[in-house]
Amino acid sequence: MDELIPTQPSAPDLPSLSDSRALAEVMGYMVREAAELEYHLRGLCSALIGSKYAAVVVAGQSVSWLIETSLAIAAVRDEMEEYYLDELKEILQRTKKAFATRNALVHGLWGSDSQGHFVNNSKLRTLELRELDFSADDVDELWSEMTRCQELIHTWLHDIIPHEVGNEVILRHEKRQQQLMEHDPIDQILPE
């Protein structure tokens, strides 16, 4: 009689809860590092533009826009030697690849099976789904690559166009100083 009672199929071996928590933790660190790398890209693009007003131009722009614009401006700058341009292209290609992986992980649909974690992403304007297997170690590696890209951008800027570093923050700083001068806090404390 027991043969007639359907049995519940056994659940696949899923990654442990501690593995899932470790993955979520390292994802948080990677996302934070991606934001820092994006900040460096804005600084790079601002420095290449060569004006404190570049902060307005680069504000809110996508990573792909920042990369493409940086390359376009670097290619036409008078002092840019071919070697330095090639070096920048290599750095920005690494950065672009890191962000493509980041986007797949952040915007994809996560799943787990007996093999580990995976993410599914749809491909623009198609029915195709792309699946990417990954682990907490893979995300940790991506986090490290993003850190390395920041270091490469920082070093390149300081070696090639150090006089332009900081353009993005100059205008913000000047406007903040102006606001502080217009609204002296001491006036708010002392009665007239």
Summary of the structure (lengths in Angstrom):
residues: 192
radius of gyration: 24.0
end to end distance: 94.7
largest distance: 94.7
contacts: 500
relative contact order: 0.15
helix: 68%
strand: 9%
